[in-house]
């Protein structure tokens, strides 16, 4: 019987990429082989995102595009957050899909089941995955979230937090074979709090244990109230002082409407304290623009914060009204045109800050991990979301190499061998 082939198209965040890796490993174990492209696959799986309206639109557009371009007889399966959140409703409006399934993608096309019958859904969180195909890899340490942020519907379809056992995570690190491990979760710093056998505060020893196995450990998505001195020290001690803080805004009244902790003053104090301890620290954050009730004063506070904080990287997103969230029940919506103007203003302000911080590195010797020929990253750049360092292609992929920064082009750096 000939082997069947598959293609997995991944949309959304790094956590989705981990799910896709585990799904691909399962399909291979079931007798399939990876296709060179979606047009050559017997089954095409779209792992969708449903975080905000723009992500949902992209997911639907991708499904329709792949439905049109797939080869005759190929099956199209829609999974991920969009399928989990909307289920039967999505199936009814997407007749192009042969199957709409929540997390786990219950599809079997292996040698033993050539007709692609439905099987029980899998728990992707605990499934094995193939070795890393790059010198770095994401490691999802927990699924779900116990918070109730006013703008976020993720807990409604990802469920409550479920932390994985440290021994399982370390075994996955060893199996991946990557030089850099990027820890991800919906609420990373709360790792272990939901599991009596693990307990709160478990992230610090986990970071230390992973750091003993790989050259670099990086953490993404840290809730600011959980970033205590012990965690700051653990992150800095890995040699990758990169702090991805989920701030969302800086106006105290607006953050309370978001059901979030903190304010600009507290954030600035924490950033300053980290820089005193780790002067070479890099900072990233995301900010939500246009949440109900956001005033011009709130917006001005955010602009002032950006000027003072001098973050290396920022993402800005327009508020999306999500059914079932607290924010969806609020009045005082912000006009879409005003949201667009505010997005443009904060984006322009931060682009200038990022460019200046990149230019300040010219002349410095830095260590890069080479991800692919001619492209590397220092501790300041997370894979896929930040800038890169353009290096001589003679440096082997996977090598940690010292280079001298000779130029900057927006978010990217140019370097030569030290």
N, C-alpha and C positions, 0 to 999 in steps of 0.2 A: 504494500500500500504506500503510495507516495506521501512524503511529508507535507504537512500544511504549513503555511507561513503566516506571520502576524506583523502588525505595525501598531505601536502605541503612540498616539499624539497627546502631549501633555500641555495643559494650560494652567495658569495660576502660579501658586507659590511653591517654594522648595519642598514643602510637605507633600504636595501633590506629586512631585518628581520621585520622592521616595516610594509613594504608593505605586507609581508606574514601574519603578525598578522591581518591586516585589511582584507585581502582576506579570511582568516580563519573565522573571525567574520561574514563576508558576507555569506559564504557558510553555516555556522550554522544557520544564520537567514533565509536562503533559504530552510532549512529543512534537511540538511546533518548533519552527526555526524562524529567526528574525528576518524580515524582508529588507531589501535595500531601500525601499520607499513605500509610501502608502499605496501607490498605483500598482505595486507588485505583490500585495498581500492578499491572502485568502480571508483574513479577518482583520478589520481595522477598528481599533479601540480608541475612543476619544475620552480622555480623562479631563473632565470639565471643571471650571471654576464658577462659583456663584456668589462671591463675596459682595460685589456691588453690581449695579445695573450694567456698567460698561463691560465687566467681566462676563456677565450672562450673554450680552449681545455678541461678544467675541466668540464665546463657546458655541452659540447657535450658528453663527456664520461659518465657523470651522467645520461643524457637522455637515452643513449643507454643501460646503465646498468639497469635502472628502466624499460625500455621497455621490456627487457628480463625477468626480475623478477616479473613483475606485474601478477596478476592473470587473468585467461581467462575472456574476456569481459570487463576488466577495460579500461577506457579511459586515455590517457596520454596527458597532456596539457603542452605546453612550453610557458612560459611568461617571463617577466622581461627584462633586458637591451639587452640581445642577441636577443630576439624576436622583441623588439622595433627597434633595430638598423638594423637588416637584414631581417625581415619580410618574404616576399614571397620567397626570396632566401633561407632562413633557412628552410622553409617548404618543398622546393623542394629537399633539401639534407638530410632531416630527415623524410623520409616516415614513420618511426616508431611512430612519434607523430600523434595523431588524430587531434590535433589543435595547431597552433602556433599563439599566440595572444600577442599584445603589452600590455602596462600597463593597469591593470584593469581586466584582465582575463575574457572575456565575456563568462562565462560558467554558466548554470543553471541546476542543477540536483535535485532540491527540490521536495517536495511531489506534488506540483502543476505542475511540469514539469519533469516528470520521464524520458524523452527521451533525456535529455542533449542538448536542442536546443541552438543556438547562440542567445545572447541578446546583446544590446548595451554595450560598454565598460564603466567601472565605473571610477570615479576619486578617486583613493585610498587615496589621500592625506587627504580628508575630511571625509572619512568613519569612523565610530566608530570601536573600536576593543575590544577584550575580556579583562577582568582584567589580570594583570600580573601573570604569573605562577611561578615567582621567586621574591625574595625581591627587585629586580631592574628591570628597563624597559627603553628601548630607547624611546625618544620622538622626532619625526621628525618635526622640526619647519618650514621648507621651502623645496621646491622642485626646482630643476634646478639650473643653475649657469649663471651669467652674465660675467664671466671672460673668457679670451681666452688664457689660458696657452698653450704653444706650443706643449705639449705632450698629451693633454687631449681631448678626443672626447665626453665627457659626455654632454656638452651643445647641441651637435648635435642631441641627442636622448632624453635627459631629458628636454631640452628646457630652456627658460629663468627662472630666479628666480621667484618663487611665494611664498611669505611669508603667513603663516597662521595667523589668528587673535589671539591676546593674550587671549581673553576670551575662544576661542575654545581650545587652548592649555591647559589652566588651568582646563577646564572641563575634558579634557582627562587625565590630571594628577590625578584628583580626582577619576576618574573612574578606573584608572589602579590599585590604591591601593598599589603601591610599596613604599619602604622606600628610594630607591635611584632612581633618574631620570637622565638619560644620554641624554643631548640635542645633536642632530645630524642634519646636513644639508650638502649640497655640499659646501656651503660657509657660515658657521655659523655666523661669526661676521658681515656679511652684512644683517642680518635679519632685515626686515622692510623697507629697503632702496627702494625696488621696489614698495611699497604700500603707496600711499599718506595718507591713513587713519592710517598708523602705523608710518612710517618715520624712518630715520636712527637713530642709537643710541638706538634702542628699545630693544636690547639684554640685556642691563644692568638692566632695570626695570623688564624684563621678568625673568631673573635669580633670582632677589630678590623676586619676587612673587612666583616662584616655591619653593624657599628655605623656604618660610613661610608654605608650605604645606607638605614638606617631610624632612627627616633627612639629606639627601645628594643630592647635585646637581653636576653633572659633565658635562663638555663641551668637545666635540671632534671636531677636524678639524678646527683650527683657522688659518686664513691667517695672517702672522706675521705683516703686515703693519697695520692691524686693531686692534692689541692688544694695546690699549691705556691705560693710567693710570686708567681711570674710570672702564674699563673692568677688568683690573688686580685686582683692589680693590674689585669689585663685586665678582669675582671668589674666592679670598682669604677669603672674609667675609662669604662665605657659609660653611667654615670649610673643604672644599675639594680643597686645592691649587694644583690642577693638571692641567698642561698646555700642551695641545696637539697642537704643532705648526707645521703647514705644511710648512717646509722649502725647501725641495726638493734638495737643494745643497747650497754651501757657496761661490763658485767662482762667483764674480760679472759678468764677461763677459759671463760665461755660463748661469747664471740666466737670463741675458738679452736675450740670445738666446732662453731661455725657455719662455720668455715674463713674467718673474716674478720679484718681487720687492726684494730688500735687498742684503746683503752680509754677510760674516762671522763676520766681525767686528760689524756690527749693531746687529746681532743676539746675539753675546756674551754680548754686552752691555745691551741688554734687559733682557737676562737671569740673568745677575749679579744684575740688578736693582730689579728684582722680588725676587731673593734670599735674598737681603738685606731687603726687605719688608716682605717676607714670607720665613724664613730660612728653613722651612720644606717642601718647594714646591717640587713637582715631575714634571719631564719633559719627554715628548715623542715627537718624530718626525719621519718623513719618508724622505728617500733620494733616488733619482733616479740616477742610475749608467749607464753610457754609452750613455747619450744623445749626439746627433751629435755634434762633435767638442770638446768633453771632452778630455782634454790633461792630461798628467802625472802630470803637475803642478796643474791642477784643482783637481786631485785626491789627491795629497799630501796636498793641502789646506783642503780638507775634513777630512783627517786623523788627521791633526793638530787640526782642530776644535773639533773633537770628544774627543781628549785628553784634551783640555782646557774646553770644555763645560760640560763634565762629566754628560751627560744626563742619566736618569734612563732607558729609553727604546728607541729603534730605530728599524725601519723597513727599509730594503734596497731592492730595486726592480730594475731589469734590464729594460732598456728602451725598449719599444715596439712601433714599427712604426705603427701609427694609421692613416688610410686613412682620408683625409680631414683636418688634423691638420697642423699647421705651421711646426712642426718638421719633418713631412713627406716630406716636400719640400726641406729640407736642405741636403747638402752633408756632407762630413767629418764623415761618419759613423764609429763607433768604432768596431773593430773586436770582434766577439762573444767570442773568447777564452780570449781576454784581459778583456772584461766585466766580465766574470766568475772569473778571477783572482782578479779583483778589488772587486767584491762582496765578495769573500772569505776573502780578507784582511780587509775590513771594518767590516764584520761580526765578525771576530775573535777579532778585536780590541774592538768593542762594547760589545761583550760577556764578555770580561774581566772587562770592566768598570762596566757593570751591576752587575756582580758577586761581585765586591768589594763594590759597593754601597749597595747591599743586606747584605753582611757580616757586614757592619758597623752598621746595625740595631740590631745585636745580643746584648741582654741584655736590650734593650729598651722596655718600655711598650707602646703598640699601641692599637688603637681601631679598631676592625674588624666588618664588617657586614657579618654575616654568610649566604652564598648563598645556601649551601646545607650541609648535615651532614659532619662535619670534614673539611670543606673548607670555608674560609672567605677571605675578602679583606680589606685593609686599604685604606686611601685616595690615596695611591701611585699606586694602581692597578685598571685599568679600567677592567670591565668584558670582558671576552672572548679573550682579546688581550695581557694582561700582565700576570705576574706571580700571584701566589695565596699565601695565608697563611694557612698552615695546622694546624688545631686547634682540641682540644678534641671534639669528636662527641657528648659529653653531652651538648654542648652549643646549644640551640634551633635555628633552621633555622629562619632567619629574625631578630635575636637579634643583637643589637650593644653591643659588649662586650669588656672590656679591657683584653688584653693578653700580656704575656711577650715573646719576641722573644728569642728562645733558640738555633736556628741553621738556616743555610741557605744551600740550595741545588740548585745551579745555580740561576734561576730566582725566585725560591720559598723559602718561609720562613717556619720555624717550630716554633710553639708557645705553651705555656701552659697558663692555666687560671691565671690571675694576682692575 
